[in-house]
């Protein structure tokens, strides 16, 4: 696991991770077969851009406050098989991939919070984990509404 020696390093790491998420969702949107699917992934890319901007502002201002909240977890992704991204993937496969990606991001930030060297660093990682948990929940709801209910 990467070692951080300052809040700025944590924020740089998180900003980079958010940009990777933007790129990921934009790629899924580009490979979407339907307009609905493209709009869903474009929306998530825009949300990640918003998170990146929030982190950049936090870094620029030099202040940070975390407000931990409980986020529901439907745990649907716990029962999914891994999906490799392909240009011709189905909406179901794309949702499974996105859920697993958000779950992995949550675990990363949560684990970083557990080993953080101070309270401020821990709070930043917990806040990031919370954001990833929200994303995963949105994908689980999308999966429930558009895949499970159709079967």
C-alpha positions as CSV (number, residue, x, y, z in Angstrom):
1,X,0.0,0.0,0.0
2,X,1.3,3.4,-0.9
3,X,2.6,5.6,1.9
4,X,1.5,9.2,2.2
5,X,3.4,11.9,4.2
6,X,1.0,14.8,3.7
7,X,-2.6,15.7,3.0
8,X,-1.5,17.1,-0.4
9,X,-0.2,13.6,-1.3
10,X,-3.5,12.0,-0.3
11,X,-5.4,14.6,-2.3
12,X,-3.2,14.2,-5.3
13,X,-3.7,10.4,-5.1
14,X,-7.5,10.9,-4.8
15,X,-7.6,13.5,-7.7
16,X,-5.7,11.0,-9.9
17,X,-8.1,8.2,-8.9
18,X,-11.1,10.4,-9.8
19,X,-9.6,11.2,-13.2
20,X,-9.1,7.5,-13.8
21,X,-12.8,7.0,-13.0
22,X,-13.8,9.8,-15.4
23,X,-11.7,8.0,-18.1
24,X,-13.3,4.7,-17.3
25,X,-16.9,5.9,-17.5
26,X,-16.2,7.9,-20.6
27,X,-14.8,4.8,-22.2
28,X,-17.9,2.8,-21.2
29,X,-20.1,5.5,-22.6
30,X,-18.2,5.5,-25.9
31,X,-18.6,1.8,-26.2
32,X,-22.3,1.8,-25.3
33,X,-24.7,0.3,-27.8
34,X,-27.7,2.3,-26.8
35,X,-28.3,6.0,-26.0
36,X,-29.7,5.1,-22.5
37,X,-26.5,3.2,-21.7
38,X,-24.4,6.0,-23.0
39,X,-26.3,8.6,-20.9
40,X,-25.9,6.5,-17.7
41,X,-22.1,6.3,-18.0
42,X,-21.8,9.9,-19.1
43,X,-23.7,10.9,-16.0
44,X,-21.3,9.0,-13.8
45,X,-18.3,10.5,-15.6
46,X,-19.7,14.0,-14.9
47,X,-20.2,13.0,-11.2
48,X,-16.5,11.9,-11.0
49,X,-15.5,15.2,-12.6
50,X,-17.4,17.0,-9.8
51,X,-15.6,14.9,-7.2
52,X,-12.3,15.7,-8.8
53,X,-13.1,19.4,-8.7
54,X,-14.2,19.1,-5.0
55,X,-10.9,17.5,-4.1
56,X,-8.9,20.1,-6.1
57,X,-10.7,22.9,-4.2
58,X,-10.1,21.2,-0.9
59,X,-6.4,21.0,-1.8
60,X,-6.3,24.6,-3.0
61,X,-8.0,25.9,0.1
62,X,-6.0,23.8,2.5
63,X,-8.9,22.9,4.7
64,X,-11.0,19.8,5.0
65,X,-14.0,18.5,7.1
66,X,-15.5,15.1,6.8
67,X,-19.1,14.4,7.6
68,X,-19.4,10.6,7.9
69,X,-22.8,9.2,7.0
70,X,-24.1,5.6,6.7
71,X,-24.6,4.6,3.1
72,X,-26.9,1.6,2.4
73,X,-25.3,-1.4,0.7
74,X,-27.5,-3.8,-1.2
75,X,-24.5,-6.1,-1.6
76,X,-25.6,-7.1,-5.1
77,X,-22.0,-6.8,-6.4
78,X,-20.8,-9.3,-3.8
79,X,-22.5,-12.0,-5.9
80,X,-21.4,-11.0,-9.4
81,X,-18.7,-12.6,-11.5
82,X,-15.8,-10.5,-12.8
83,X,-16.4,-8.9,-16.2
84,X,-13.6,-7.9,-18.6
85,X,-14.5,-4.6,-20.4
86,X,-15.1,-5.1,-24.2
87,X,-16.6,-2.8,-26.8
88,X,-19.6,-5.1,-27.3
89,X,-20.4,-5.7,-23.6
90,X,-24.1,-5.8,-22.5
91,X,-25.6,-3.2,-20.2
92,X,-25.7,-5.9,-17.5
93,X,-22.0,-6.6,-17.9
94,X,-21.1,-2.9,-17.9
95,X,-23.1,-2.4,-14.7
96,X,-21.4,-5.4,-13.0
97,X,-18.0,-4.0,-14.0
98,X,-18.9,-0.6,-12.6
99,X,-20.2,-2.1,-9.4
100,X,-17.0,-4.0,-8.9
101,X,-14.8,-1.0,-9.7
102,X,-16.7,1.1,-7.1
103,X,-16.5,-1.7,-4.6
104,X,-12.7,-1.9,-5.1
105,X,-12.3,1.8,-4.8
106,X,-14.3,1.8,-1.6
107,X,-12.2,-1.0,-0.1
108,X,-9.0,0.9,-1.1
109,X,-10.0,4.1,0.6
110,X,-11.4,2.2,3.6
111,X,-8.1,0.3,4.0
112,X,-6.1,3.5,3.6
113,X,-8.3,5.1,6.4
114,X,-7.5,2.2,8.7
115,X,-3.7,2.8,8.3
116,X,-3.8,6.5,8.1
117,X,-1.1,8.2,10.3
118,X,-3.4,10.9,11.6
119,X,-7.1,11.8,12.1
120,X,-7.2,14.3,9.2
121,X,-5.8,11.7,6.8
122,X,-8.2,9.1,8.1
123,X,-11.2,11.4,7.7
124,X,-10.3,12.2,4.1
125,X,-10.1,8.5,3.2
126,X,-13.3,7.7,5.0
127,X,-15.0,10.5,3.1
128,X,-13.7,9.1,-0.2
129,X,-14.8,5.6,0.8
130,X,-18.3,7.1,1.5
131,X,-18.4,8.6,-2.0
132,X,-17.5,5.3,-3.6
133,X,-20.1,3.6,-1.6
134,X,-22.7,6.0,-2.9
135,X,-21.6,5.3,-6.5
136,X,-21.8,1.5,-5.9
137,X,-25.3,1.9,-4.5
138,X,-26.4,3.9,-7.5
139,X,-25.2,1.1,-9.8
140,X,-26.8,-1.6,-7.7
141,X,-30.1,0.3,-7.9
142,X,-29.7,0.7,-11.6
143,X,-29.0,-3.1,-11.9
144,X,-32.0,-3.9,-9.7
145,X,-34.3,-1.7,-11.8
146,X,-33.1,-2.5,-15.3
147,X,-31.7,-6.0,-15.1
148,X,-33.2,-8.0,-12.2
149,X,-36.8,-6.7,-12.7
150,X,-36.7,-7.5,-16.4
151,X,-35.8,-11.2,-15.7
